[in-house]
Amino acid sequence: PGLSDARNNLANLYRETGRPALAEREYRAALAEGGETAEYLSNWGLQLLDRGDAAGAEALFRRAIALNPSLPQPRYNLGNACARQEKIAEAIESYSRAIELNPDYARAFFNRGQLRGAREDWDGALADFLAAAGLERNAAAEARAGLILTLVNKDPEAARPHLLRALQIDPRLPERAEVEKALQTRRSARPEGSAGAPTLP
């Protein structure tokens, strides 16, 4: 186990420094020497995801989950792999399971919120962005929550604190133009029977 852990750690270093071929070699060696573990499979899956092989990564994350179903990280990773392949329902389910296992998983809330927003499930997206923002300083989550409150809920007063926090956390956030425009919005009635469809960056 000591040698296989060392190989796994070396593979992680290669992955983080942009040397994918060496990383894959060491992940394979770690698995050959130490046997399959959820950690090794997940790390190798991240390597495949980095290089654009979402289907290969998905297979490894599923093997990791089968070995240890109680870990939230492989389920979050599986959500990312499914989202890359536009398997939206499966991605949302994977993020949801990660959140069940770790209720403080801010990134899983944020990613699930993005997918719910893409489906125009604005209530679900808003809840997820607010949860993500409550768990960590996340300018994008604050911005998206504020934009939904402004453009869908037609409640700029409720949106304003989130929009201002977004700019405070990251004055250069990509959504700055949309946030500044939303801050100029005045309260208006929400259209009867229609949620609207904001364009989230």
C-alpha positions in Angstrom: 0.0 0.0 0.0 2.8 2.4 0.7 4.3 2.2 -2.8 0.9 2.3 -4.5 0.0 5.4 -2.4 3.3 7.0 -3.5 2.5 6.3 -7.1 -1.0 7.7 -6.7 0.4 10.9 -5.1 3.0 11.2 -7.9 0.2 10.7 -10.5 -1.7 13.5 -8.8 1.3 15.8 -9.1 1.8 15.0 -12.7 -1.9 15.7 -13.4 -1.8 19.0 -11.5 1.3 20.1 -13.5 -0.1 19.2 -16.9 1.7 15.9 -17.6 -1.2 13.6 -18.5 0.8 10.7 -20.0 2.9 10.4 -16.9 -0.1 10.8 -14.7 -1.9 8.0 -16.4 1.1 5.7 -16.2 1.3 6.2 -12.5 -2.4 5.8 -11.9 -2.3 2.5 -13.7 0.7 1.4 -11.7 -1.0 2.4 -8.4 -4.0 0.2 -9.3 -1.8 -2.7 -10.4 0.3 -2.6 -7.2 -2.4 -1.6 -4.6 -5.6 -3.0 -6.1 -8.7 -0.9 -6.9 -9.6 1.7 -4.4 -12.2 4.4 -4.7 -9.5 7.0 -4.3 -7.2 5.7 -7.0 -10.1 5.2 -9.4 -11.5 8.7 -8.7 -8.2 10.3 -9.2 -7.6 8.5 -12.5 -11.2 9.5 -13.5 -10.3 13.2 -12.9 -7.3 12.7 -15.2 -9.5 11.4 -18.0 -12.0 14.2 -17.4 -9.2 16.8 -17.7 -8.2 15.4 -21.1 -11.8 15.4 -22.3 -12.7 11.7 -22.0 -15.9 12.1 -20.0 -17.2 8.7 -20.9 -14.0 7.0 -19.6 -14.1 9.2 -16.5 -17.7 8.2 -15.9 -16.9 4.5 -15.9 -14.1 5.0 -13.4 -16.3 7.1 -11.1 -19.0 4.5 -11.2 -16.4 1.8 -10.2 -15.2 4.0 -7.4 -18.8 4.4 -6.1 -19.4 0.7 -6.3 -16.3 0.2 -4.1 -17.3 2.8 -1.5 -20.9 4.2 -1.9 -20.6 6.4 1.2 -18.0 8.8 -0.3 -19.5 12.1 -1.7 -16.5 13.0 -3.9 -16.9 10.3 -6.5 -20.6 11.1 -6.9 -19.8 14.8 -7.4 -17.2 13.8 -10.0 -19.7 11.5 -11.7 -22.1 14.5 -11.9 -19.4 16.5 -13.7 -18.7 13.6 -16.1 -22.4 13.2 -16.8 -22.9 17.0 -17.3 -20.0 17.0 -19.8 -21.9 14.4 -21.8 -25.2 16.3 -21.4 -26.7 13.6 -19.3 -28.5 16.2 -17.3 -30.9 14.0 -15.3 -28.1 11.7 -14.2 -25.8 14.6 -13.4 -28.5 16.2 -11.2 -29.1 12.9 -9.4 -25.3 12.5 -8.8 -25.0 15.9 -7.3 -28.1 15.3 -5.2 -26.5 12.1 -3.8 -23.3 13.9 -3.1 -25.2 16.5 -1.1 -27.1 13.8 0.8 -23.7 12.4 1.8 -22.2 15.8 2.5 -24.8 18.5 3.2 -22.1 21.2 3.2 -20.9 20.4 -0.4 -21.1 23.9 -1.8 -19.7 23.0 -5.2 -22.3 20.3 -5.7 -25.1 22.8 -4.8 -23.7 25.3 -7.3 -23.3 22.8 -10.1 -26.8 21.4 -9.5 -28.1 24.9 -9.5 -26.6 25.6 -12.9 -28.2 22.5 -14.4 -31.6 23.3 -12.8 -31.3 26.8 -14.3 -30.6 25.3 -17.7 -33.9 23.4 -17.3 -35.7 26.6 -16.2 -36.3 25.1 -12.8 -35.8 28.5 -11.3 -37.0 27.7 -7.8 -34.6 24.8 -7.6 -31.8 26.7 -9.1 -32.3 29.7 -6.7 -32.4 27.3 -3.7 -29.1 25.7 -4.8 -27.3 29.0 -5.5 -28.4 30.4 -2.1 -27.2 27.2 -0.4 -23.8 27.4 -2.2 -23.5 31.1 -1.3 -24.3 30.3 2.3 -21.6 27.7 2.6 -18.7 29.6 1.0 -17.8 33.0 -0.4 -18.9 32.4 -4.0 -19.4 35.4 -6.2 -20.9 33.4 -9.0 -23.5 31.8 -6.7 -24.5 35.2 -5.3 -24.7 36.7 -8.8 -26.9 33.9 -10.2 -29.2 34.0 -7.1 -29.5 37.8 -7.6 -30.2 37.5 -11.3 -33.0 34.9 -10.7 -34.5 37.0 -8.0 -34.4 40.0 -10.3 -35.4 38.5 -13.7 -37.6 35.7 -12.7 -39.1 36.6 -9.3 -39.2 40.3 -10.2 -37.9 41.1 -6.7 -34.9 43.4 -7.1 -35.0 44.4 -3.4 -34.4 40.8 -2.3 -31.8 40.4 -5.1 -29.8 43.5 -4.2 -27.8 42.1 -1.2 -26.8 39.1 -3.3 -25.7 41.2 -6.3 -23.7 43.6 -4.1 -22.0 40.7 -2.3 -21.1 39.2 -5.7 -19.3 42.4 -6.7 -17.7 42.7 -3.3 -16.3 39.1 -3.4 -15.1 39.4 -7.0 -15.2 42.9 -8.6 -14.1 41.3 -11.9 -16.6 38.5 -12.1 -17.7 37.5 -15.6 -21.3 38.4 -14.8 -20.4 42.0 -13.8 -22.4 43.6 -16.6 -25.5 41.6 -15.9 -25.2 42.2 -12.2 -24.8 46.0 -12.6 -27.8 46.1 -15.0 -29.9 44.1 -12.5 -29.0 46.5 -9.7 -30.7 49.3 -11.7 -33.9 47.3 -12.0 -37.0 48.5 -10.1 -39.6 46.2 -8.6 -42.2 45.1 -11.1 -45.1 42.6 -11.0 -44.3 39.0 -11.9 -46.2 38.0 -15.0 -49.2 35.8 -14.2 -48.4 32.2 -15.0 -45.0 32.9 -16.4 -41.6 32.7 -14.7 -39.6 34.3 -17.4 -36.3 33.0 -18.7 -33.2 34.9 -17.7 -30.0 34.2 -19.4 -27.5 33.1 -16.8 -23.8 33.5 -17.7 
